[in-house]
Amino acid sequence: MSKSVSRAAHRGTPRPFRAPNASIAKTIAGSPFDKLRTTLSGHGKLAGRITLASGIAAGALVAVPAANAAPVAQEPKAKSATVVQAPTLQTSATPAAMVTDIKQLERAVEKQQRRAEAARKAAEAKRQAAIAAKKAAEEKKKAEAEAAAYAASQSGKIDKAISVASEQVGDPYVWGATGPSSFDCSGLTQYAFGAAGIELPRVSRDQAAALPTVPNDQVQRGDLMFWGSPVYHVGIFLRWENGQAIMLHAPKPGSAVREEAAWDGWFAGSIRQA
């Protein structure tokens, strides 16, 4: 009769983790994943999914240590970004179940990607809005500066004078009147240009003497038009209309400030060159 040989008890003794041996690799190679992948090798995306599943399963077999292995101390880990948790895949699962799990994983990944893309687009939209607001503020500031510069320029002053004179249309002519509700011819020009920051003498002949004379065909909007020698009347040139000069002036007693075609015999005095 053979004698039983006593062996050292291993129960309760931790077993060290060992790398997978050839038998494990053989088990994985002969698993349903490998067989299904071989069968579906010509079916594109589905075959790729099975390959992924078999890799996950193989990794599970290799990576999980023995249940009685000694615990490994874990160092604290830094907080990481939220990741999609893959569904648990069992090596004994049917191919159909595996495909279903992989589809669930793909949908979870796609959902996370859509959220990330939406967040990226929202951040980009906010950045673009900030850029647009800054640009609008800069353009407004620039426009205000340009407007102020124009208002201070001779052209801006002339436009202002014409605007002021136009506001007096309908006011009565009164000899010697300088506004604000009645005018004579030179009183109107002095009042309008004075409001714009351009000083003119009181009477028409002195205004003519203070301005450079230019050829009539070179007259520009806002220049003054004079009559007589010595000068007795003044108006403001506005525009050419069908070859006729149009002026704004206070004509004579019994009339009012108005626009009309220039009388014959006028000559121009340049406000722009003053």
C-alpha positions as a Markdown table, in Angstrom:
| # | Residue | x | y | z |
|---|---|---|---|---|
| 1 | Met | 0.0 | 0.0 | 0.0 |
| 2 | Ser | 1.4 | 3.4 | -1.0 |
| 3 | Lys | 1.8 | 5.9 | 1.7 |
| 4 | Ser | 0.3 | 9.3 | 1.4 |
| 5 | Val | 2.8 | 12.1 | 1.1 |
| 6 | Ser | 2.1 | 15.1 | 3.2 |
| 7 | Arg | 2.5 | 18.4 | 1.4 |
| 8 | Ala | 2.9 | 21.8 | 2.7 |
| 9 | Ala | -0.4 | 23.5 | 2.9 |
| 10 | His | -0.8 | 26.5 | 0.6 |
| 11 | Arg | -4.2 | 27.5 | 1.9 |
| 12 | Gly | -4.1 | 31.1 | 3.0 |
| 13 | Thr | -0.7 | 31.8 | 1.5 |
| 14 | Pro | -0.8 | 34.6 | -1.1 |
| 15 | Arg | 0.3 | 33.5 | -4.5 |
| 16 | Pro | 2.4 | 35.9 | -6.6 |
| 17 | Phe | 1.0 | 37.2 | -9.8 |
| 18 | Arg | 2.5 | 35.6 | -12.9 |
| 19 | Ala | 2.4 | 36.6 | -16.5 |
| 20 | Pro | 0.0 | 34.6 | -18.7 |
| 21 | Asn | 1.5 | 31.4 | -20.0 |
| 22 | Ala | 1.1 | 29.7 | -23.3 |
| 23 | Ser | -2.0 | 27.9 | -22.2 |
| 24 | Ile | -3.8 | 31.2 | -21.5 |
| 25 | Ala | -2.8 | 32.6 | -24.9 |
| 26 | Lys | -4.1 | 29.3 | -26.5 |
| 27 | Thr | -7.4 | 29.7 | -24.6 |
| 28 | Ile | -7.8 | 33.2 | -25.9 |
| 29 | Ala | -6.8 | 32.2 | -29.4 |
| 30 | Gly | -9.5 | 29.5 | -29.4 |
| 31 | Ser | -12.1 | 31.7 | -27.8 |
| 32 | Pro | -15.4 | 32.6 | -29.4 |
| 33 | Phe | -14.0 | 36.0 | -30.1 |
| 34 | Asp | -11.2 | 34.7 | -32.2 |
| 35 | Lys | -13.4 | 32.2 | -34.1 |
| 36 | Leu | -16.0 | 34.8 | -34.8 |
| 37 | Arg | -13.4 | 37.3 | -35.9 |
| 38 | Thr | -12.0 | 34.7 | -38.3 |
| 39 | Thr | -15.5 | 34.0 | -39.7 |
| 40 | Leu | -16.3 | 37.7 | -40.2 |
| 41 | Ser | -12.9 | 38.7 | -41.5 |
| 42 | Gly | -14.5 | 40.0 | -44.7 |
| 43 | His | -17.2 | 42.0 | -43.1 |
| 44 | Gly | -15.5 | 45.3 | -42.4 |
| 45 | Lys | -16.7 | 47.2 | -39.4 |
| 46 | Leu | -18.4 | 44.2 | -37.6 |
| 47 | Ala | -15.2 | 42.2 | -37.8 |
| 48 | Gly | -13.3 | 45.2 | -36.4 |
| 49 | Arg | -15.7 | 45.3 | -33.5 |
| 50 | Ile | -15.2 | 41.6 | -32.7 |
| 51 | Thr | -11.4 | 42.2 | -32.9 |
| 52 | Leu | -11.8 | 45.0 | -30.4 |
| 53 | Ala | -13.9 | 42.8 | -28.1 |
| 54 | Ser | -11.5 | 40.0 | -28.2 |
| 55 | Gly | -8.7 | 42.4 | -27.3 |
| 56 | Ile | -10.7 | 43.7 | -24.4 |
| 57 | Ala | -11.4 | 40.1 | -23.2 |
| 58 | Ala | -7.8 | 39.0 | -23.6 |
| 59 | Gly | -6.7 | 42.0 | -21.7 |
| 60 | Ala | -9.1 | 41.1 | -18.9 |
| 61 | Leu | -7.6 | 37.6 | -18.7 |
| 62 | Val | -4.1 | 38.9 | -18.5 |
| 63 | Ala | -4.6 | 41.9 | -16.3 |
| 64 | Val | -6.6 | 40.4 | -13.5 |
| 65 | Pro | -4.3 | 38.8 | -10.8 |
| 66 | Ala | -5.2 | 35.8 | -8.7 |
| 67 | Ala | -8.0 | 36.4 | -6.2 |
| 68 | Asn | -5.7 | 35.6 | -3.3 |
| 69 | Ala | -2.8 | 37.8 | -4.4 |
| 70 | Ala | -1.4 | 40.2 | -2.0 |
| 71 | Pro | -3.0 | 43.6 | -2.3 |
| 72 | Val | -0.9 | 46.3 | -4.0 |
| 73 | Ala | -0.7 | 49.7 | -2.3 |
| 74 | Gln | -2.3 | 52.4 | -4.4 |
| 75 | Glu | -0.9 | 55.9 | -4.4 |
| 76 | Pro | -3.3 | 58.8 | -4.5 |
| 77 | Lys | -4.2 | 59.8 | -8.1 |
| 78 | Ala | -4.7 | 63.2 | -9.4 |
| 79 | Lys | -8.3 | 64.0 | -10.4 |
| 80 | Ser | -8.7 | 63.2 | -14.0 |
| 81 | Ala | -11.3 | 64.1 | -16.7 |
| 82 | Thr | -14.5 | 62.1 | -16.8 |
| 83 | Val | -14.2 | 59.2 | -19.2 |
| 84 | Val | -16.7 | 56.9 | -20.8 |
| 85 | Gln | -17.0 | 53.6 | -18.9 |
| 86 | Ala | -16.8 | 50.6 | -21.2 |
| 87 | Pro | -19.5 | 47.9 | -20.7 |
| 88 | Thr | -18.2 | 44.7 | -19.1 |
| 89 | Leu | -17.5 | 42.1 | -21.8 |
| 90 | Gln | -17.5 | 38.4 | -20.8 |
| 91 | Thr | -15.5 | 35.9 | -22.8 |
| 92 | Ser | -18.4 | 33.5 | -22.6 |
| 93 | Ala | -20.8 | 36.1 | -24.2 |
| 94 | Thr | -22.4 | 35.4 | -27.5 |
| 95 | Pro | -21.2 | 37.3 | -30.5 |
| 96 | Ala | -24.5 | 39.1 | -30.8 |
| 97 | Ala | -24.3 | 40.2 | -27.2 |
| 98 | Met | -20.7 | 41.4 | -27.7 |
| 99 | Val | -21.8 | 43.5 | -30.8 |
| 100 | Thr | -24.6 | 45.0 | -28.7 |
| 101 | Asp | -22.2 | 46.0 | -26.0 |
| 102 | Ile | -19.8 | 47.5 | -28.5 |
| 103 | Lys | -22.6 | 49.5 | -30.1 |
| 104 | Gln | -23.5 | 50.8 | -26.6 |
| 105 | Leu | -19.9 | 51.8 | -26.1 |
| 106 | Glu | -19.8 | 53.6 | -29.4 |
| 107 | Arg | -22.9 | 55.5 | -28.6 |
| 108 | Ala | -21.5 | 56.6 | -25.3 |
| 109 | Val | -18.3 | 57.8 | -26.9 |
| 110 | Glu | -20.3 | 59.6 | -29.6 |
| 111 | Lys | -22.5 | 61.3 | -27.0 |
| 112 | Gln | -19.4 | 62.5 | -25.1 |
| 113 | Gln | -17.8 | 63.8 | -28.3 |
| 114 | Arg | -21.0 | 65.7 | -29.1 |
| 115 | Arg | -21.0 | 67.3 | -25.7 |
| 116 | Ala | -17.3 | 68.2 | -26.0 |
| 117 | Glu | -17.9 | 69.7 | -29.5 |
| 118 | Ala | -20.9 | 71.7 | -28.3 |
| 119 | Ala | -18.8 | 73.1 | -25.4 |
| 120 | Arg | -16.0 | 74.0 | -27.9 |
| 121 | Lys | -18.5 | 75.8 | -30.2 |
| 122 | Ala | -20.0 | 77.7 | -27.3 |
| 123 | Ala | -16.6 | 78.8 | -26.1 |
| 124 | Glu | -15.6 | 79.8 | -29.7 |
| 125 | Ala | -18.9 | 81.8 | -30.1 |
| 126 | Lys | -18.2 | 83.6 | -26.8 |
| 127 | Arg | -14.7 | 84.4 | -28.0 |
| 128 | Gln | -15.9 | 85.7 | -31.3 |
| 129 | Ala | -18.6 | 87.8 | -29.6 |
| 130 | Ala | -16.0 | 89.4 | -27.4 |
| 131 | Ile | -13.8 | 90.1 | -30.4 |
| 132 | Ala | -16.8 | 91.7 | -32.3 |
| 133 | Ala | -17.7 | 93.8 | -29.3 |
| 134 | Lys | -14.2 | 95.1 | -29.0 |
| 135 | Lys | -14.0 | 95.8 | -32.7 |
| 136 | Ala | -17.4 | 97.7 | -32.6 |
| 137 | Ala | -16.2 | 99.8 | -29.6 |
| 138 | Glu | -13.0 | 100.6 | -31.5 |
| 139 | Glu | -14.8 | 101.5 | -34.6 |
| 140 | Lys | -17.3 | 103.7 | -32.7 |
| 141 | Lys | -14.4 | 105.5 | -31.0 |
| 142 | Lys | -12.7 | 106.0 | -34.3 |
| 143 | Ala | -15.9 | 107.3 | -35.9 |
| 144 | Glu | -16.4 | 109.8 | -33.1 |
| 145 | Ala | -12.8 | 111.0 | -33.4 |
| 146 | Glu | -13.2 | 111.4 | -37.2 |
| 147 | Ala | -16.5 | 113.3 | -36.7 |
| 148 | Ala | -14.9 | 115.6 | -34.2 |
| 149 | Ala | -12.0 | 116.2 | -36.5 |
| 150 | Tyr | -14.3 | 116.9 | -39.4 |
| 151 | Ala | -16.4 | 119.3 | -37.3 |
| 152 | Ala | -13.3 | 121.2 | -36.5 |
| 153 | Ser | -12.1 | 121.3 | -40.1 |
| 154 | Gln | -13.0 | 124.0 | -42.6 |
| 155 | Ser | -15.3 | 121.7 | -44.6 |
| 156 | Gly | -17.1 | 120.7 | -41.4 |
| 157 | Lys | -17.6 | 124.3 | -40.5 |
| 158 | Ile | -18.9 | 125.2 | -43.9 |
| 159 | Asp | -21.4 | 122.4 | -43.8 |
| 160 | Lys | -22.5 | 123.6 | -40.3 |
| 161 | Ala | -22.9 | 127.2 | -41.6 |
| 162 | Ile | -25.1 | 126.0 | -44.5 |
| 163 | Ser | -27.2 | 123.9 | -42.1 |
| 164 | Val | -27.7 | 126.9 | -39.8 |
| 165 | Ala | -28.6 | 129.2 | -42.7 |
| 166 | Ser | -31.1 | 126.7 | -44.0 |
| 167 | Glu | -32.8 | 126.7 | -40.7 |
| 168 | Gln | -33.6 | 130.4 | -41.2 |
| 169 | Val | -35.5 | 129.8 | -44.4 |
| 170 | Gly | -38.8 | 131.7 | -44.1 |
| 171 | Asp | -37.4 | 134.3 | -41.6 |
| 172 | Pro | -38.2 | 137.9 | -42.9 |
| 173 | Tyr | -35.7 | 140.3 | -44.4 |
| 174 | Val | -35.1 | 143.3 | -42.2 |
| 175 | Trp | -32.4 | 145.8 | -43.1 |
| 176 | Gly | -29.6 | 145.8 | -40.6 |
| 177 | Ala | -31.0 | 142.7 | -38.8 |
| 178 | Thr | -28.5 | 140.0 | -37.7 |
| 179 | Gly | -30.8 | 137.3 | -36.3 |
| 180 | Pro | -31.9 | 135.2 | -34.8 |
| 181 | Ser | -35.4 | 135.6 | -36.3 |
| 182 | Ser | -34.8 | 138.2 | -39.0 |
| 183 | Phe | -31.9 | 139.1 | -41.2 |
| 184 | Asp | -30.5 | 141.3 | -44.0 |
| 185 | Cys | -28.2 | 139.6 | -46.6 |
| 186 | Ser | -24.9 | 140.1 | -44.8 |
| 187 | Gly | -26.6 | 139.6 | -41.4 |
| 188 | Leu | -27.6 | 136.1 | -42.5 |
| 189 | Thr | -24.1 | 135.1 | -43.7 |
| 190 | Gln | -22.4 | 136.5 | -40.6 |
| 191 | Tyr | -24.9 | 134.7 | -38.3 |
| 192 | Ala | -24.6 | 131.3 | -40.1 |
| 193 | Phe | -20.8 | 131.2 | -40.4 |
| 194 | Gly | -20.3 | 132.7 | -37.0 |
| 195 | Ala | -22.3 | 129.8 | -35.5 |
| 196 | Ala | -19.9 | 127.4 | -37.3 |
| 197 | Gly | -16.8 | 129.1 | -36.0 |
| 198 | Ile | -15.9 | 131.2 | -39.1 |
| 199 | Glu | -15.8 | 134.9 | -38.4 |
| 200 | Leu | -17.0 | 137.3 | -41.1 |
| 201 | Pro | -17.2 | 141.1 | -41.2 |
| 202 | Arg | -20.6 | 142.7 | -40.7 |
| 203 | Val | -21.4 | 144.1 | -44.1 |
| 204 | Ser | -21.3 | 142.5 | -47.6 |
| 205 | Arg | -18.5 | 144.7 | -49.1 |
| 206 | Asp | -16.2 | 144.0 | -46.1 |
| 207 | Gln | -17.0 | 140.3 | -46.4 |
| 208 | Ala | -16.0 | 140.4 | -50.1 |
| 209 | Ala | -12.8 | 142.2 | -49.3 |
| 210 | Ala | -11.9 | 139.6 | -46.7 |
| 211 | Leu | -12.2 | 136.6 | -49.0 |
| 212 | Pro | -10.1 | 135.5 | -52.0 |
| 213 | Thr | -11.9 | 135.9 | -55.3 |
| 214 | Val | -12.2 | 132.7 | -57.5 |
| 215 | Pro | -13.5 | 132.2 | -61.0 |
| 216 | Asn | -17.3 | 131.5 | -61.0 |
| 217 | Asp | -16.8 | 128.1 | -62.6 |
| 218 | Gln | -14.6 | 127.1 | -59.6 |
| 219 | Val | -17.1 | 128.1 | -56.9 |
| 220 | Gln | -17.8 | 125.4 | -54.3 |
| 221 | Arg | -20.6 | 124.7 | -51.9 |
| 222 | Gly | -20.5 | 127.2 | -49.1 |
| 223 | Asp | -18.6 | 129.9 | -51.0 |
| 224 | Leu | -20.1 | 133.4 | -51.0 |
| 225 | Met | -21.6 | 135.1 | -54.0 |
| 226 | Phe | -21.4 | 138.9 | -54.3 |
| 227 | Trp | -23.0 | 141.6 | -56.5 |
| 228 | Gly | -22.0 | 145.1 | -57.4 |
| 229 | Ser | -18.9 | 147.2 | -57.3 |
| 230 | Pro | -18.9 | 148.4 | -54.7 |
| 231 | Val | -20.6 | 145.3 | -53.3 |
| 232 | Tyr | -24.2 | 145.6 | -52.2 |
| 233 | His | -25.5 | 142.1 | -51.8 |
| 234 | Val | -24.3 | 138.6 | -50.7 |
| 235 | Gly | -25.6 | 135.1 | -50.8 |
| 236 | Ile | -24.4 | 131.5 | -50.1 |
| 237 | Phe | -23.7 | 129.2 | -53.1 |
| 238 | Leu | -25.3 | 125.8 | -52.7 |
| 239 | Arg | -25.1 | 123.9 | -56.0 |
| 240 | Trp | -25.3 | 123.8 | -59.7 |
| 241 | Glu | -28.7 | 122.8 | -61.1 |
| 242 | Asn | -29.2 | 122.5 | -64.9 |
| 243 | Gly | -26.3 | 124.9 | -65.4 |
| 244 | Gln | -27.7 | 127.5 | -63.1 |
| 245 | Ala | -26.2 | 128.4 | -59.7 |
| 246 | Ile | -28.5 | 128.0 | -56.8 |
| 247 | Met | -28.0 | 130.3 | -53.8 |
| 248 | Leu | -29.4 | 130.7 | -50.3 |
| 249 | His | -29.9 | 134.4 | -49.2 |
| 250 | Ala | -32.0 | 137.1 | -47.6 |
| 251 | Pro | -33.1 | 138.9 | -50.8 |
| 252 | Lys | -34.7 | 142.3 | -50.0 |
| 253 | Pro | -37.2 | 144.1 | -47.8 |
| 254 | Gly | -40.7 | 142.5 | -48.0 |
| 255 | Ser | -39.2 | 139.0 | -48.7 |
| 256 | Ala | -37.9 | 136.2 | -46.6 |
| 257 | Val | -34.8 | 134.0 | -46.4 |
| 258 | Arg | -35.0 | 131.4 | -49.3 |
| 259 | Glu | -33.2 | 129.4 | -52.0 |
| 260 | Glu | -33.4 | 130.5 | -55.6 |
| 261 | Ala | -31.4 | 130.8 | -58.8 |
| 262 | Ala | -28.6 | 133.3 | -58.6 |
| 263 | Trp | -29.1 | 136.7 | -60.1 |
| 264 | Asp | -26.9 | 137.7 | -63.0 |
| 265 | Gly | -23.6 | 139.5 | -62.5 |
| 266 | Trp | -22.3 | 137.7 | -59.4 |
| 267 | Phe | -18.7 | 136.8 | -58.5 |
| 268 | Ala | -17.4 | 134.3 | -56.0 |
| 269 | Gly | -15.4 | 134.7 | -52.8 |
| 270 | Ser | -13.8 | 131.5 | -51.5 |
| 271 | Ile | -14.6 | 130.6 | -47.9 |
| 272 | Arg | -12.4 | 127.5 | -48.2 |
| 273 | Gln | -9.3 | 129.6 | -49.0 |
| 274 | Ala | -10.0 | 132.2 | -46.4 |
